[in-house]
Amino acid sequence: MVAEKVFTQLRRGTLEYCVLALLQGEERYGFDLVKALGEIDGMVTTEGTIYPLLARLRREGLVETSWRESESGPPRRYYRSTKEGSQALADFTADWERFRTSVDTILRRGIEGSQG
């Protein structure tokens, strides 16, 4: 397992794009995003992380919100990706694939070199 500090930095750097991915074609409220991320190994997060992130994404025009009545409790703010959010996700995905391939190539060389 990667050292916890490094893993935390990787998660922090990619979390906003994971949230944008979860909002593609689907509206979700904040706690629903926390639950969805928590179901994925290594992506457990808290409301204290998600809500400030969603507020920033909203300010940047990457998500829009709407209020809806809840069957249990107060109204909920639902989030959905904007066109700009979808484009930011597409751009990140292309960069991520290139980055991941580069890192994988270097790691393979290191492993092969240590075995030779």
Residue pairs with C-beta under 8 A, 6 or more apart in sequence:
1 7
2 10
7 42
11 42
11 43
11 45
14 96
15 37
15 43
15 45
15 49
15 53
16 53
16 56
16 57
17 88
17 89
17 92
17 93
17 96
18 37
18 43
19 33
19 37
19 50
19 53
19 54
19 57
20 57
20 62
20 63
20 81
20 85
20 86
20 88
20 89
20 92
21 89
22 28
22 33
22 36
22 37
23 33
23 63
23 79
23 80
23 81
23 85
24 81
24 86
24 89
26 80
27 66
27 78
27 79
27 80
28 36
28 78
28 79
29 76
29 77
29 78
29 79
30 47
30 50
30 51
30 54
30 76
30 77
30 79
31 47
33 50
33 54
33 79
34 45
34 46
34 47
34 50
37 43
37 44
37 45
37 50
38 44
38 45
54 63
54 79
57 63
57 79
57 85
58 64
58 65
58 79
60 84
61 82
61 84
61 85
62 81
62 82
62 84
62 85
62 88
63 79
63 80
63 81
63 82
63 85
64 79
64 80
64 82
65 77
65 78
65 79
65 80
66 77
66 78
66 80
67 75
67 76
67 77
67 78
68 75
68 76
68 78
69 75
70 76
81 89
